[in-house]
Amino acid sequence: MITVTDSAVKQLQSLLADEPEAAGKGLRIFVEHGGCAGLQYGMTLDERKEGDSVIEREGVQVLVDAESAGYLAGSTIDYSDGLSGAGFRIQNPNAVRSCGCGTSFEPAGADGEASAAGSHSHSHP
């Protein structure tokens, strides 16, 4: 189960209202290989596809494909507008290590090499 906060719902409602071509779409959250910690989150406005998990709240939808759903189980999707910038944030209990960028993570159960603690340097706009 994925939780979507009130703040995320309000922002998604606002985003969809400002984008006429987004009518009938939801916020797709997905996990893909990449990033400094092994996996990274991605988000886009998209239409519902067969096999998607759909979280509906107050007229908006968050869409998650079947493969990503396993990585995101128990996560909370939030929206914050703070000192570190505005955007949707994912609090994921399945992540054993995250990058400071907030978009890259290592899932629990990943094998040894990627889980070795160490420093890395990169920049995120």
N, C-alpha and C positions, 0 to 999 in steps of 0.2 A: 504494500500500500504506500502510495506517495501522498504526502500532505502538501497542499498549496495554501500559503498564508493569505490573509485578507489583503495585505499590502501587494502581493503578487497578483491577486485577482483584480484589484483596482487598476494596477499598471497595465495589465493585459487588456482590460476593458478599454482603457484610454488609448492604448496602442492600436487596437482594432478599430476604434471609432475614428482615429486620425488617418487610417489607411483604407479607403473605399475598396481597393482591390483585394483586401484581406477578408472580405465578407465570407463567412462560412469556414474560415480557417481557424486553427488553434495554434498554440505554442508547442512545437515539437522539440522535445529534449532528447538528445541521443548521446551515446558514448562511442568513441572511436579510438583506434590505436593512434598514439602520438603523444606529444607533450613531453615535458621533462620527467614526469613520474610514470610514464608507461601508457596511460589512458587519458583522454581529455573529453570534456563535455562540449557539446555543440547545441545550439538553439537556432531555430528558424520558424517562421510562420509557414504552416503547411496544412494541407487537407488530410483528413482522416484516411488511413489506409487499412486494408484487411490485416488482421492480426494485431493491430495497435491496442494498447491499454489506453483507456480514455478516462481522465479525471475531469468531471464537469462540476463547475461551481458558478453560480450566479450568471449563467449565460455564456461563460467562456470555457474553452476546453484546453487541457494540457494533454498532449499525445506522446506516447512512448512506444517504440517498437519492441517486439518480443525479446530480442537479444539484449537491448539496453535495459529492459525492465529488471533483469536479474541484478545488474550492477546498481540500480537505483532503488531497489526495494527498501522501504523504511526511510527514504530521504524526505527532506522538507525543501520545497521550492519557495524562496522568499524574494522580495525586491527591496533593495535598500538604496538610499541616496545619501551617502555619507562622504567623509573625507577621502576614502579610497576610491571614490567614483560611484556612479549610479549604475545599477544593473540588477539582473536576476542573479540570485546566488543559490547554490545547491549545498545543503548540509547533508552529507552522506555518511551514515554510520558504517558503511561497508569500506570506506577508504581508510587504510592503515597509515598512509602517508600522503600528504598533499603538498603541492608546490605553493609558494607564496603568491603566485598569480591567481590562485583560486579556481583555475579551469582545468588543472591537470592533477591526477591522483593515481595512487597505486591501490588496487583492490585487495582485500583480505584474501589470503590463499595464493597470492602471486608467488612465483618461485624466486629463490634466493638472490640471484644476481641483481635483479631490479630492486630488491628490498634493502640492499646494502645502504646504510646511511652514508651520506657524503655530501659535499657541497657541489653546487652547480651554478653556472652563471648564464643568464639569458635576460633578455628584456622583453617586456610586454607593453604595448602601447597603452 
